[in-house]
Amino acid sequence: MPVSPLPEVRVENVESLLMHLQRDFDSLSEVIWRQQAEIDTLKKEVQRLGERFATEVDGTEERDPLAEQPPHY
């Protein structure tokens, strides 16, 4: 029958594992927070571009491409 470690050693091992898990949890929480901030920024940008596109599509008058000069003139 194998000898089990002393209770103090087992408690230290559990505390060490818990400390590593807490560090990993904090690290992952920070990553999630940064990703959510980036998602929020991108949502606002997409909304702004959508509004800009809708304004330009709705507010444009009919153009005659043949009457316009090319950009190199």
MMTF fields as JSON, N, C-alpha, C and O atoms, coordinates in Angstrom:
{
  "mmtfVersion": "1.0.0",
  "mmtfProducer": "UNKNOWN",
  "numBonds": 291,
  "numAtoms": 292,
  "numGroups": 73,
  "numChains": 1,
  "numModels": 1,
  "chainsPerModel": [1],
  "groupsPerChain": [73],
  "chainIdList": ["A"],
  "bondAtomList": [4, 2, 8, 6, 12, 10, 16, 14, 20, 18, 24, 22, 28, 26, 32, 30, 36, 34, 40, 38, 44, 42, 48, 46, 52, 50, 56, 54, 60, 58, 64, 62, 68, 66, 72, 70, 76, 74, 80, 78, 84, 82, 88, 86, 92, 90, 96, 94, 100, 98, 104, 102, 108, 106, 112, 110, 116, 114, 120, 118, 124, 122, 128, 126, 132, 130, 136, 134, 140, 138, 144, 142, 148, 146, 152, 150, 156, 154, 160, 158, 164, 162, 168, 166, 172, 170, 176, 174, 180, 178, 184, 182, 188, 186, 192, 190, 196, 194, 200, 198, 204, 202, 208, 206, 212, 210, 216, 214, 220, 218, 224, 222, 228, 226, 232, 230, 236, 234, 240, 238, 244, 242, 248, 246, 252, 250, 256, 254, 260, 258, 264, 262, 268, 266, 272, 270, 276, 274, 280, 278, 284, 282, 288, 286],
  "bondOrderList": [1, 1, 1, 1, 1, 1, 1, 1, 1, 1, 1, 1, 1, 1, 1, 1, 1, 1, 1, 1, 1, 1, 1, 1, 1, 1, 1, 1, 1, 1, 1, 1, 1, 1, 1, 1, 1, 1, 1, 1, 1, 1, 1, 1, 1, 1, 1, 1, 1, 1, 1, 1, 1, 1, 1, 1, 1, 1, 1, 1, 1, 1, 1, 1, 1, 1, 1, 1, 1, 1, 1, 1],
  "groupList": [{"groupName": "MET", "atomNameList": ["N", "CA", "C", "O"], "elementList": ["N", "C", "C", "O"], "formalChargeList": [0, 0, 0, 0], "bondAtomList": [1, 0, 2, 1, 3, 2], "bondOrderList": [1, 1, 2], "singleLetterCode": "M", "chemCompType": "L-PEPTIDE LINKING"}, {"groupName": "PRO", "atomNameList": ["N", "CA", "C", "O"], "elementList": ["N", "C", "C", "O"], "formalChargeList": [0, 0, 0, 0], "bondAtomList": [1, 0, 2, 1, 3, 2], "bondOrderList": [1, 1, 2], "singleLetterCode": "P", "chemCompType": "L-PEPTIDE LINKING"}, {"groupName": "VAL", "atomNameList": ["N", "CA", "C", "O"], "elementList": ["N", "C", "C", "O"], "formalChargeList": [0, 0, 0, 0], "bondAtomList": [1, 0, 2, 1, 3, 2], "bondOrderList": [1, 1, 2], "singleLetterCode": "V", "chemCompType": "L-PEPTIDE LINKING"}, {"groupName": "SER", "atomNameList": ["N", "CA", "C", "O"], "elementList": ["N", "C", "C", "O"], "formalChargeList": [0, 0, 0, 0], "bondAtomList": [1, 0, 2, 1, 3, 2], "bondOrderList": [1, 1, 2], "singleLetterCode": "S", "chemCompType": "L-PEPTIDE LINKING"}, {"groupName": "LEU", "atomNameList": ["N", "CA", "C", "O"], "elementList": ["N", "C", "C", "O"], "formalChargeList": [0, 0, 0, 0], "bondAtomList": [1, 0, 2, 1, 3, 2], "bondOrderList": [1, 1, 2], "singleLetterCode": "L", "chemCompType": "L-PEPTIDE LINKING"}, {"groupName": "GLU", "atomNameList": ["N", "CA", "C", "O"], "elementList": ["N", "C", "C", "O"], "formalChargeList": [0, 0, 0, 0], "bondAtomList": [1, 0, 2, 1, 3, 2], "bondOrderList": [1, 1, 2], "singleLetterCode": "E", "chemCompType": "L-PEPTIDE LINKING"}, {"groupName": "ARG", "atomNameList": ["N", "CA", "C", "O"], "elementList": ["N", "C", "C", "O"], "formalChargeList": [0, 0, 0, 0], "bondAtomList": [1, 0, 2, 1, 3, 2], "bondOrderList": [1, 1, 2], "singleLetterCode": "R", "chemCompType": "L-PEPTIDE LINKING"}, {"groupName": "ASN", "atomNameList": ["N", "CA", "C", "O"], "elementList": ["N", "C", "C", "O"], "formalChargeList": [0, 0, 0, 0], "bondAtomList": [1, 0, 2, 1, 3, 2], "bondOrderList": [1, 1, 2], "singleLetterCode": "N", "chemCompType": "L-PEPTIDE LINKING"}, {"groupName": "HIS", "atomNameList": ["N", "CA", "C", "O"], "elementList": ["N", "C", "C", "O"], "formalChargeList": [0, 0, 0, 0], "bondAtomList": [1, 0, 2, 1, 3, 2], "bondOrderList": [1, 1, 2], "singleLetterCode": "H", "chemCompType": "L-PEPTIDE LINKING"}, {"groupName": "GLN", "atomNameList": ["N", "CA", "C", "O"], "elementList": ["N", "C", "C", "O"], "formalChargeList": [0, 0, 0, 0], "bondAtomList": [1, 0, 2, 1, 3, 2], "bondOrderList": [1, 1, 2], "singleLetterCode": "Q", "chemCompType": "L-PEPTIDE LINKING"}, {"groupName": "ASP", "atomNameList": ["N", "CA", "C", "O"], "elementList": ["N", "C", "C", "O"], "formalChargeList": [0, 0, 0, 0], "bondAtomList": [1, 0, 2, 1, 3, 2], "bondOrderList": [1, 1, 2], "singleLetterCode": "D", "chemCompType": "L-PEPTIDE LINKING"}, {"groupName": "PHE", "atomNameList": ["N", "CA", "C", "O"], "elementList": ["N", "C", "C", "O"], "formalChargeList": [0, 0, 0, 0], "bondAtomList": [1, 0, 2, 1, 3, 2], "bondOrderList": [1, 1, 2], "singleLetterCode": "F", "chemCompType": "L-PEPTIDE LINKING"}, {"groupName": "ILE", "atomNameList": ["N", "CA", "C", "O"], "elementList": ["N", "C", "C", "O"], "formalChargeList": [0, 0, 0, 0], "bondAtomList": [1, 0, 2, 1, 3, 2], "bondOrderList": [1, 1, 2], "singleLetterCode": "I", "chemCompType": "L-PEPTIDE LINKING"}, {"groupName": "TRP", "atomNameList": ["N", "CA", "C", "O"], "elementList": ["N", "C", "C", "O"], "formalChargeList": [0, 0, 0, 0], "bondAtomList": [1, 0, 2, 1, 3, 2], "bondOrderList": [1, 1, 2], "singleLetterCode": "W", "chemCompType": "L-PEPTIDE LINKING"}, {"groupName": "ALA", "atomNameList": ["N", "CA", "C", "O"], "elementList": ["N", "C", "C", "O"], "formalChargeList": [0, 0, 0, 0], "bondAtomList": [1, 0, 2, 1, 3, 2], "bondOrderList": [1, 1, 2], "singleLetterCode": "A", "chemCompType": "L-PEPTIDE LINKING"}, {"groupName": "THR", "atomNameList": ["N", "CA", "C", "O"], "elementList": ["N", "C", "C", "O"], "formalChargeList": [0, 0, 0, 0], "bondAtomList": [1, 0, 2, 1, 3, 2], "bondOrderList": [1, 1, 2], "singleLetterCode": "T", "chemCompType": "L-PEPTIDE LINKING"}, {"groupName": "LYS", "atomNameList": ["N", "CA", "C", "O"], "elementList": ["N", "C", "C", "O"], "formalChargeList": [0, 0, 0, 0], "bondAtomList": [1, 0, 2, 1, 3, 2], "bondOrderList": [1, 1, 2], "singleLetterCode": "K", "chemCompType": "L-PEPTIDE LINKING"}, {"groupName": "GLY", "atomNameList": ["N", "CA", "C", "O"], "elementList": ["N", "C", "C", "O"], "formalChargeList": [0, 0, 0, 0], "bondAtomList": [1, 0, 2, 1, 3, 2], "bondOrderList": [1, 1, 2], "singleLetterCode": "G", "chemCompType": "PEPTIDE LINKING"}, {"groupName": "TYR", "atomNameList": ["N", "CA", "C", "O"], "elementList": ["N", "C", "C", "O"], "formalChargeList": [0, 0, 0, 0], "bondAtomList": [1, 0, 2, 1, 3, 2], "bondOrderList": [1, 1, 2], "singleLetterCode": "Y", "chemCompType": "L-PEPTIDE LINKING"}],
  "groupTypeList": [0, 1, 2, 3, 1, 4, 1, 5, 2, 6, 2, 5, 7, 2, 5, 3, 4, 4, 0, 8, 4, 9, 6, 10, 11, 10, 3, 4, 3, 5, 2, 12, 13, 6, 9, 9, 14, 5, 12, 10, 15, 4, 16, 16, 5, 2, 9, 6, 4, 17, 5, 6, 11, 14, 15, 5, 2, 10, 17, 15, 5, 5, 6, 10, 1, 4, 14, 5, 9, 1, 1, 8, 18],
  "groupIdList": [1, 2, 3, 4, 5, 6, 7, 8, 9, 10, 11, 12, 13, 14, 15, 16, 17, 18, 19, 20, 21, 22, 23, 24, 25, 26, 27, 28, 29, 30, 31, 32, 33, 34, 35, 36, 37, 38, 39, 40, 41, 42, 43, 44, 45, 46, 47, 48, 49, 50, 51, 52, 53, 54, 55, 56, 57, 58, 59, 60, 61, 62, 63, 64, 65, 66, 67, 68, 69, 70, 71, 72, 73],
  "secStructList": [7, 7, 7, 7, 7, 7, 2, 2, 2, 2, 2, 2, 2, 2, 2, 2, 2, 2, 2, 2, 2, 2, 2, 2, 2, 2, 2, 2, 2, 2, 2, 2, 2, 2, 2, 2, 2, 2, 2, 2, 2, 2, 2, 2, 2, 2, 2, 2, 2, 2, 2, 2, 2, 2, 2, 2, 2, 2, 2, 7, 7, 7, 7, 7, 6, 6, 6, 1, 7, 7, 6, 6, 7],
  "xCoordList": [0.846, 0.0, 0.892, 1.771, 0.67, 1.527, 1.272, 0.172, 2.303, 2.208, 1.68, 2.236, 0.621, 0.076, 0.876, 1.382, 0.986, 1.744, 1.055, -0.125, 1.802, 1.262, 0.148, 0.169, -0.815, -1.913, -1.408, -1.992, -0.343, 0.183, 0.683, 0.483, 1.333, 1.848, 0.688, 0.719, -0.321, -1.484, -2.172, -2.583, -2.295, -2.918, -2.076, -2.629, -0.772, 0.111, -0.044, -0.052, -0.166, -0.359, -1.683, -1.747, -2.717, -4.029, -3.967, -4.503, -3.327, -3.198, -2.405, -2.741, -1.362, -0.565, -1.399, -1.362, -2.146, -3.018, -4.071, -4.364, -4.629, -5.634, -5.043, -5.694, -3.829, -3.153, -2.952, -3.169, -2.535, -2.342, -3.678, -3.76, -4.711, -6.027, -6.538, -7.143, -6.297, -6.72, -5.981, -6.583, -4.687, -3.905, -4.415, -4.576, -4.668, -5.193, -6.571, -6.865, -7.406, -8.737, -8.645, -9.353, -7.775, -7.607, -7.09, -7.527, -6.162, -5.615, -6.692, -6.801, -7.476, -8.544, -9.634, -10.206, -9.914, -10.903, -10.441, -11.243, -9.161, -8.6, -8.711, -9.052, -8.427, -8.53, -9.979, -10.242, -10.908, -12.326, -12.756, -13.506, -12.292, -12.657, -12.149, -12.879, -10.882, -10.325, -11.064, -11.323, -11.406, -12.137, -13.52, -13.977, -14.182, -15.511, -15.416, -16.272, -14.382, -14.186, -13.965, -14.491, -13.203, -12.954, -14.23, -14.503, -15.007, -16.288, -17.212, -17.86, -17.28, -18.128, -17.685, -18.515, -16.373, -15.842, -16.192, -16.608, -16.025, -16.324, -17.819, -18.195, -18.669, -20.112, -20.47, -21.26, -19.87, -20.136, -19.663, -20.337, -18.497, -17.955, -18.838, -19.089, -19.303, -20.193, -21.497, -22.01, -22.029, -23.264, -23.033, -23.85, -21.909, -21.607, -21.471, -21.996, -20.766, -20.594, -21.919, -22.179, -22.756, -24.073, -24.931, -25.611, -24.893, -25.649, -25.101, -25.857, -23.788, -23.156, -23.526, -23.843, -23.483, -23.845, -25.301, -25.62, -26.178, -27.603, -27.842, -28.669, -27.125, -27.271, -26.804, -27.455, -25.676, -25.152, -26.015, -26.184, -26.558, -27.407, -28.723, -29.199, -29.314, -30.599, -30.476, -31.391, -29.357, -29.217, -28.551, -28.333, -28.226, -27.531, -28.528, -29.634, -28.103, -28.905, -28.354, -27.227, -29.113, -28.687, -27.506, -27.54, -26.463, -25.278, -25.201, -25.68, -24.591, -24.326, -22.83, -22.065, -22.386, -20.956, -20.274, -19.076, -21.016, -20.416, -20.128, -19.254, -20.855, -20.661, -19.528, -19.074, -19.07, -18.004, -16.624, -16.424, -15.704, -14.345, -13.606, -13.8, -12.788, -11.997, -11.03, -10.699, -10.576, -9.739, -8.393, -7.773, -7.92, -6.612, -6.668, -5.624, -7.849, -7.945, -7.785, -7.839],
  "yCoordList": [-1.177, 0.0, 1.241, 1.366, 2.192, 3.382, 4.298, 4.366, 4.974, 5.903, 7.227, 7.784, 7.732, 9.016, 10.138, 9.982, 11.279, 12.393, 12.914, 12.663, 13.612, 14.218, 15.194, 15.786, 15.37, 16.315, 17.726, 18.42, 18.156, 19.505, 19.636, 20.666, 18.589, 18.602, 18.61, 19.318, 17.824, 17.791, 19.155, 19.614, 19.792, 21.116, 22.119, 22.942, 22.068, 22.964, 22.745, 23.701, 21.494, 21.193, 21.764, 22.337, 21.605, 22.147, 23.674, 24.279, 24.295, 25.758, 26.231, 27.25, 25.503, 25.868, 25.771, 26.665, 24.687, 24.54, 25.636, 26.182, 25.951, 27.005, 28.359, 29.139, 28.625, 29.876, 29.96, 31.011, 28.847, 28.831, 29.004, 29.718, 28.349, 28.501, 29.936, 30.456, 30.571, 31.958, 32.874, 33.772, 32.651, 33.456, 33.268, 34.237, 32.011, 31.739, 32.367, 32.92, 32.279, 32.872, 34.387, 34.954, 35.035, 36.485, 36.86, 37.847, 36.069, 36.327, 36.189, 37.033, 35.139, 34.932, 35.997, 36.42, 36.421, 37.486, 38.775, 39.481, 39.079, 40.275, 40.17, 41.147, 39.006, 38.806, 38.994, 39.655, 38.418, 38.55, 40.008, 40.477, 40.729, 42.144, 42.947, 43.766, 42.704, 43.431, 43.081, 43.958, 41.802, 41.394, 42.031, 42.453, 42.103, 42.731, 44.212, 44.748, 44.875, 46.292, 46.468, 47.407, 45.584, 45.661, 45.369, 46.024, 44.395, 44.094, 45.301, 45.634, 45.96, 47.147, 48.25, 48.905, 48.449, 49.461, 49.122, 49.992, 47.863, 47.444, 47.55, 47.908, 47.242, 47.392, 48.847, 49.138, 49.76, 51.184, 51.617, 52.387, 51.114, 51.474, 50.932, 51.627, 49.707, 49.128, 49.92, 50.191, 50.289, 51.081, 52.43, 52.87, 53.081, 54.372, 54.245, 55.075, 53.208, 53.011, 52.671, 53.106, 51.894, 51.579, 52.823, 52.99, 53.695, 54.948, 55.839, 56.468, 55.882, 56.696, 56.162, 56.93, 54.845, 54.232, 54.518, 54.868, 54.368, 54.613, 56.067, 56.35, 56.984, 58.403, 58.681, 59.416, 58.095, 58.336, 57.694, 58.269, 56.53, 55.861, 56.609, 56.804, 57.027, 57.719, 59.155, 59.672, 59.804, 61.216, 61.523, 62.693, 60.53, 60.811, 61.089, 60.55, 61.93, 62.174, 61.311, 60.822, 61.133, 60.306, 60.975, 62.167, 60.189, 60.717, 60.145, 59.046, 60.916, 60.437, 60.186, 61.136, 58.93, 58.646, 59.108, 59.392, 59.187, 59.623, 61.122, 61.584, 61.879, 63.329, 63.712, 64.856, 62.79, 63.106, 62.92, 62.027, 63.763, 63.614, 62.553, 62.473, 61.762, 60.801, 61.523, 62.683, 60.872, 61.532, 62.013, 62.869, 61.503, 61.941, 63.243, 63.732, 63.825, 65.117, 66.254, 67.413],
  "zCoordList": [0.0, 0.0, 0.0, 0.853, -0.977, -1.033, 0.159, 0.707, 0.522, 1.65, 1.126, 0.18, 1.723, 1.292, 1.95, 3.061, 1.248, 1.826, 3.086, 3.331, 3.835, 5.052, 4.701, 3.622, 5.58, 5.302, 5.0, 4.169, 5.655, 5.407, 3.971, 3.328, 3.478, 2.108, 1.119, 0.113, 1.416, 0.528, 0.489, -0.577, 1.628, 1.686, 0.902, 0.173, 1.033, 0.281, -1.222, -1.997, -1.626, -3.05, -3.555, -4.643, -2.771, -3.157, -3.213, -4.142, -2.24, -2.243, -3.449, -4.053, -3.802, -4.973, -6.247, -7.092, -6.377, -7.544, -7.592, -8.655, -6.45, -6.385, -6.796, -7.491, -6.369, -6.728, -8.247, -8.85, -8.858, -10.313, -11.044, -12.043, -10.537, -11.149, -11.04, -11.978, -9.901, -9.727, -10.7, -11.289, -10.869, -11.808, -13.237, -13.979, -13.615, -14.952, -15.144, -16.203, -14.122, -14.183, -14.379, -15.212, -13.614, -13.737, -15.122, -15.714, -15.626, -16.956, -18.029, -18.918, -17.944, -18.924, -18.799, -19.803, -17.594, -17.404, -18.072, -18.683, -17.959, -18.603, -20.124, -20.791, -20.665, -22.118, -22.566, -23.571, -21.824, -22.173, -22.097, -22.954, -21.081, -20.942, -22.142, -22.7, -22.539, -23.689, -24.98, -25.804, -25.158, -26.35, -26.392, -27.454, -25.254, -25.223, -25.556, -26.259, -25.056, -25.373, -26.872, -27.471, -27.474, -28.915, -29.7, -30.706, -29.248, -29.902, -29.839, -30.831, -28.687, -28.548, -29.507, -30.138, -29.61, -30.532, -31.972, -32.738, -32.338, -33.706, -34.016, -35.133, -33.04, -33.247, -33.541, -34.439, -32.765, -32.989, -34.374, -35.058, -34.779, -36.093, -37.217, -38.201, -37.073, -38.085, -38.146, -39.232, -36.991, -36.976, -37.667, -38.475, -37.339, -37.946, -39.459, -40.201, -39.921, -41.358, -42.033, -43.155, -41.347, -41.9, -42.066, -43.078, -41.061, -41.149, -42.259, -43.0, -42.36, -43.413, -44.79, -45.698, -44.94, -46.217, -46.563, -47.699, -45.581, -45.825, -46.216, -47.083, -45.584, -45.912, -47.331, -48.074, -47.704, -49.043, -50.114, -51.189, -49.851, -50.829, -50.979, -52.097, -49.871, -49.925, -50.414, -51.055, -50.12, -50.422, -51.753, -52.067, -52.528, -53.785, -54.885, -54.919, -55.758, -56.944, -58.067, -57.985, -59.073, -60.2, -60.889, -61.196, -61.126, -61.804, -63.208, -63.489, -64.062, -65.416, -65.509, -65.678, -65.404, -65.429, -66.708, -66.698, -67.812, -69.072, -69.073, -69.806, -68.259, -68.212, -67.262, -67.281, -66.445, -65.483, -66.13, -66.954, -65.746, -66.237, -65.416, -64.203, -66.04, -65.283, -64.345, -64.589, -63.294, -62.292, -62.824, -62.193, -63.949, -64.463, -65.243, -65.674, -65.441, -66.127, -65.179, -65.59]
}
